[in-house]
Amino acid sequence: MSNNEPNNHYYEPAVRSLGLIEGAIIVMTVGAMAVVQWLDEQTLQVFGWFLFPIEFLLNAVFFPGTETRLRKNGAALLEALPIFLLSYVLYRFAKGAISVLRLVLPKRPQ
């Protein structure tokens, strides 16, 4: 039914409301931001000390002139996630390349 008909008891909102998936994405984003803020407020900097050697080695190899600093928990966690994602992507790429090479290259005689 539309709002133009007489004796219409139904209400159609002018603005479409958020669905379940959009609402869940918003709640998860706000929750992740709250966790990162809570981690930054903690006095014990666990993630910063975990990320420091990894970041120090990567900076030494790719950016020799940069100075690596110890980060807070939340910032270190947000920086560690792309590093771990890049490591996983490189691992999957290498694994796929090795499997293709095994198919292409002839087997060695025994």
VMD Tcl script that draws the C-alpha trace (Angstrom):
set ca {
  {0.00 0.00 0.00}
  {1.13 3.51 -0.58}
  {0.59 6.61 1.50}
  {-1.55 8.22 -1.21}
  {-4.59 5.97 -0.77}
  {-7.46 7.17 1.42}
  {-7.82 5.70 4.90}
  {-4.28 4.42 4.84}
  {-3.29 3.13 8.28}
  {0.16 1.99 7.18}
  {3.23 4.15 7.47}
  {6.05 3.90 4.96}
  {9.17 5.62 6.27}
  {10.67 8.24 4.00}
  {14.18 7.03 4.78}
  {15.17 3.40 4.47}
  {16.35 1.98 7.79}
  {19.54 0.04 8.30}
  {19.41 -3.68 7.85}
  {20.82 -6.34 10.13}
  {24.16 -6.62 8.31}
  {24.77 -2.86 8.23}
  {23.89 -2.59 11.91}
  {26.20 -5.49 12.80}
  {29.07 -3.87 10.87}
  {28.55 -0.60 12.73}
  {28.42 -2.35 16.12}
  {31.59 -4.36 15.34}
  {33.45 -1.23 14.18}
  {32.50 0.73 17.29}
  {33.39 -2.28 19.46}
  {36.80 -2.62 17.82}
  {37.46 1.09 18.33}
  {36.51 0.76 22.01}
  {38.88 -2.20 22.43}
  {41.74 -0.30 20.78}
  {41.12 2.73 22.98}
  {41.00 0.52 26.09}
  {44.28 -1.16 25.07}
  {45.94 2.23 24.63}
  {44.98 3.23 28.17}
  {46.66 0.17 29.74}
  {50.02 0.70 31.41}
  {51.52 -2.62 30.29}
  {52.48 -2.29 26.62}
  {52.44 -5.94 25.47}
  {51.70 -5.51 21.78}
  {54.24 -2.72 21.39}
  {57.07 -4.93 22.65}
  {55.85 -7.78 20.44}
  {55.77 -5.61 17.31}
  {59.00 -3.71 17.95}
  {61.50 -6.41 16.75}
  {59.41 -7.18 13.66}
  {59.08 -3.52 12.74}
  {62.75 -2.88 13.53}
  {63.88 -5.64 11.14}
  {61.50 -4.55 8.39}
  {62.64 -0.93 8.74}
  {66.31 -2.00 8.69}
  {65.78 -3.93 5.45}
  {63.44 -1.63 3.52}
  {63.94 1.81 5.12}
  {67.45 1.95 6.64}
  {67.31 5.62 7.65}
  {64.14 5.43 9.74}
  {63.99 5.29 13.51}
  {61.77 2.60 15.00}
  {59.86 3.61 18.11}
  {57.91 1.64 20.67}
  {54.18 1.98 20.10}
  {51.20 1.79 22.42}
  {49.08 -1.36 22.50}
  {46.30 -0.18 20.21}
  {48.56 1.40 17.61}
  {50.83 -1.65 17.64}
  {47.86 -3.97 17.17}
  {46.56 -1.91 14.26}
  {50.02 -1.94 12.67}
  {50.56 -5.64 13.31}
  {47.38 -6.71 11.52}
  {48.52 -5.54 8.04}
  {51.96 -7.06 8.64}
  {50.39 -10.42 9.48}
  {48.02 -10.12 6.52}
  {50.91 -9.38 4.16}
  {52.86 -12.33 5.58}
  {49.88 -14.63 5.01}
  {49.38 -13.39 1.44}
  {53.08 -13.92 0.66}
  {52.92 -17.40 2.21}
  {49.89 -18.36 0.09}
  {51.53 -16.90 -3.04}
  {54.75 -18.87 -2.42}
  {52.80 -22.06 -1.71}
  {50.83 -21.63 -4.94}
  {53.99 -20.91 -6.94}
  {55.68 -24.02 -5.55}
  {52.68 -26.19 -6.43}
  {52.66 -24.79 -9.99}
  {56.40 -25.41 -10.32}
  {55.93 -29.01 -9.17}
  {53.40 -29.54 -11.94}
  {55.42 -27.79 -14.64}
  {58.93 -29.04 -13.93}
  {59.73 -32.65 -14.78}
  {60.36 -35.06 -11.97}
  {63.94 -35.97 -11.24}
  {64.93 -39.54 -12.05}
  {65.43 -41.72 -9.01}
}
mol new
graphics top color blue
foreach p $ca { graphics top sphere $p radius 0.5 }
foreach p [lrange $ca 0 end-1] q [lrange $ca 1 end] { graphics top cylinder $p $q radius 0.2 }
display resetview
